[in-house]
Amino acid sequence: MLITKSDAGRLTTELTLDETAEAPVAAGDVLGTLTVSLDGQVLQELPVTAADSVERKTFGTIFREMVGELLPG
């Protein structure tokens, strides 16, 4: 997308995220949309994707991580 320097100050962006997204998430999964507009006219809509995979954590996983942080070794 190319715009003139004088139009740059009139650009707006709106980030819309999927409120229902939850782990596990794979790298590349679409999590929302970034909308770029100029004077209210949509110029482009871009997918917002996960950069990395995120596994679902259970209570047991979180507990083990906490204990591991508290106990040396």
C-alpha positions in Angstrom: 0.0 0.0 0.0 1.4 3.3 -1.0 0.2 6.7 0.1 1.5 10.2 -0.2 3.3 11.7 2.8 0.6 14.3 3.2 -2.0 11.6 3.6 -0.1 9.7 6.3 -1.5 11.9 9.1 -5.1 11.0 8.1 -4.5 7.2 8.3 -6.3 5.3 11.0 -6.0 1.7 12.1 -8.5 -0.5 14.0 -7.5 -3.8 15.6 -10.3 -6.4 15.9 -9.4 -9.5 17.9 -11.2 -12.8 18.1 -12.6 -12.6 21.6 -13.3 -16.4 21.6 -9.7 -17.4 20.9 -8.1 -19.6 23.5 -5.1 -21.9 23.8 -4.0 -24.1 22.2 -3.0 -21.7 19.4 -0.7 -22.8 16.5 1.8 -20.4 14.9 0.0 -18.8 11.9 -3.5 -19.1 13.3 -5.6 -16.0 12.5 -6.5 -14.2 15.7 -8.0 -11.0 14.3 -7.9 -8.3 11.7 -6.1 -5.0 11.3 -8.1 -2.5 9.2 -6.2 0.5 7.7 -8.4 3.4 6.6 -7.9 6.8 5.1 -10.6 9.4 5.8 -13.0 6.6 6.7 -12.4 4.6 3.5 -11.0 1.1 4.1 -7.7 0.8 2.2 -6.7 -2.7 3.4 -7.6 -5.4 5.9 -4.8 -7.5 7.1 -5.0 -10.8 9.1 -3.4 -10.7 12.6 -1.7 -14.1 13.2 0.0 -15.8 16.1 3.8 -15.5 15.8 4.3 -18.6 18.0 2.4 -21.7 19.1 0.9 -21.6 22.6 -0.1 -24.8 24.4 -3.1 -25.0 26.7 -2.0 -25.0 30.3 -3.7 -27.1 33.0 -3.8 -26.5 36.7 -1.1 -29.2 37.1 1.2 -27.6 34.5 0.9 -24.2 36.2 1.4 -25.7 39.7 4.6 -27.6 38.5 6.0 -24.4 37.0 5.3 -22.4 40.2 7.0 -25.1 42.4 9.9 -25.2 40.0 10.4 -21.5 40.4 10.3 -21.7 44.2 12.5 -24.7 44.7 16.2 -24.4 43.8 17.8 -27.0 41.6 
